[in-house]
């Protein structure tokens, strides 16, 4: 299993509510369209900051942690190649400009290690 995470921030001037609404009602559909047949999971984890030591809430560095799971490296690479198709890349990029501050976009392949606590 290959797991990719992306940390993303909403574009300046966009409220948290507008960001989440846009992502779930529009951008998510583009993701589903191009991940279908490649990825096995497409999960958005929206962050809600906890108060700092003084009890104040702060604007989070990122608004969503995206997870995309692929069954294997070959499928991951095939999907990445498909996403480089100029028409697909343009559709994704044009929509990303509507919702994300692309200066803060970060992508990683992650390895998970889980502890049993029982």
PEPE-V690921 format. One record per residue. N is the residue number from 1. SS is DSSP state (~ for helix, > for strand, _ for the rest). Layout:
BEGIN
N:SS + N:SS
END
This chain:
BEGIN
1:_ + 2:> + 3:> + 4:> + 5:> + 6:> + 7:> + 8:> + 9:_ + 10:> + 11:_ + 12:_ + 13:_ + 14:_ + 15:_ + 16:~ + 17:~ + 18:~ + 19:~ + 20:~ + 21:~ + 22:~ + 23:~ + 24:~ + 25:~ + 26:~ + 27:~ + 28:~ + 29:~ + 30:~ + 31:~ + 32:~ + 33:~ + 34:~ + 35:~ + 36:_ + 37:_ + 38:_ + 39:> + 40:> + 41:> + 42:> + 43:> + 44:> + 45:> + 46:> + 47:_ + 48:_ + 49:_ + 50:_ + 51:_ + 52:_ + 53:_ + 54:_ + 55:_ + 56:_ + 57:_ + 58:_ + 59:_ + 60:_ + 61:_ + 62:_ + 63:_ + 64:> + 65:> + 66:> + 67:> + 68:> + 69:> + 70:> + 71:_ + 72:_ + 73:~ + 74:~ + 75:~ + 76:~ + 77:~ + 78:~ + 79:~ + 80:~ + 81:~ + 82:~ + 83:~ + 84:_ + 85:_ + 86:~ + 87:~ + 88:~ + 89:~ + 90:~ + 91:~ + 92:~ + 93:~ + 94:~ + 95:~ + 96:~ + 97:~ + 98:~ + 99:~ + 100:> + 101:_ + 102:~ + 103:~ + 104:~ + 105:_ + 106:> + 107:> + 108:> + 109:> + 110:> + 111:_ + 112:_ + 113:_ + 114:_ + 115:_ + 116:_ + 117:_ + 118:_
END
